């Protein structure tokens, strides 16, 4: 790989920074960026070239492509890294792949390697099932219909907040039962119990296995951590919900969804704190308020300000916003450091004075997003109703399951965004999501692609504040979405008052 005009911008020791997180941060830009790895003698040992979220080229120890990437991330014999801006390569190769997807593949490969070390040759590890949003659903054979039956008494419970511990409380989850008479290699039905199961994350849910909804006892377990159940099977939340709003790709409308959802929750009379964790597309820029904050969430996480100094009171009495940053961007080198503990302290501290905390995360599922999600109690995924977003959505589930069980947020739901009812391709994403996603993941409320979003962004306000007397019709959809969120969380609601049409 030949690069010209190197300008070093970041360097550090791999003992202090993880290479996968370095790649997540430096690959965001649209300029070619190189990462050179060196050994203990400070000699070059490998190079990775990235641009626009993709790994363009990689070489190490005579290896190229994916093999070189895997070798460098595994880190044998590597000591330091040097990040530099580079001009366009003399020879422009075909990109190796998206950074996020390559890291997910590496995580799956690592888990499989660990599993094979514990498993006898006669009982190989079956491949983990996937949500195939890029192919039609595969129906399970009728003879296996009972294979998905949930174990008696398998419920989702909630632990109360424990203020004396540094670990955020999590919900206990029931493991999916092994189907009667099912083969251990039947990945679309269930995975066989393994002696090392406690060391492996549960598999993502399989397609073609939607549970029954008319009889609670016949519901089938997907092994998916979610409280999005029918009313008789839901457990009230006993801690302040911290909801991460995320997506596996950029441009899905995640920030717009988080902002308008938070406003609708506040309009219900709930105390809401909206935390901006996305430096690249921050909320303050979306509402034309970038010059207002003096400090933000990353300043608190990095220790330069106290938590009490970052929340801004909005014109809506019950809504506060914590911007991503203040006057200056945080040091880029700090963004590749694991600040999970600091994020947990910030979010749990904000939750003490709120009914709901909503966090807008960066696009993708690694780096700061992974740290933030590990501190959330729930996650909402935004699925753009377009083909590219549909094909990459499986990354959300796969990456979510790389989080340890005790820090993995519960899937509150998936909201379909930018739906175009007049476009068959867009509608097909809705149909496929309803058929392939686990039951009750998909919210009933779908958000259309509407010019009102552009008009509100131009004025720098959420939809409900665009026109006080005649707000856009699409604004009310966020009220519907907020009510679904409240129902799934089982938050308290005022008692219904009976009324009559005629006096």
Secondary structure, 3 states (H helix, E strand, C coil): CCCCCCEEEEEEECCCCCHHHHHHHHCCCCCCEEEEEEECCCCEEEEEEEECCEEEEEEECCEEHHHHHHHHHHCCCEEEEEEEECCCCCCCCCCCEEHHHHHHHHHHHHHHHHHHHHCCCCCCCCCCCCCCCCCCCCCCCHHHHHHHECCCCCCCCCCCCCCCCCCCCCCCCCCCCCCCCCCCCCCCCCCCCCCCHHHCCCCCCCCCCCCCCCCHHHCECCCCCCCCCCHHHCCCCCCCEEEEEECCCCCCCHHHHHHHHHHHHHHCCCCEEEEECCCCCCHHHHCCCCCCCCCCHHHHHCCCCCHHHCEEECCCCCEEEECCCCCCCCCHHHHHCCCHHHHHHHHHHHHCCCCEEEEECCCCCCCHHHHHHCCCCEEEEEEECCHHHHHHCHHHHHHHCCCCCCCCCEEEEEEEECECCCCHHHHHHHHHHHHHCCCCCECCCCCECCHHHHHHHHHCCCHHHCCCCCCCCCHHHHHHHHHHHHHHHCCCCCCCCCCCCCC
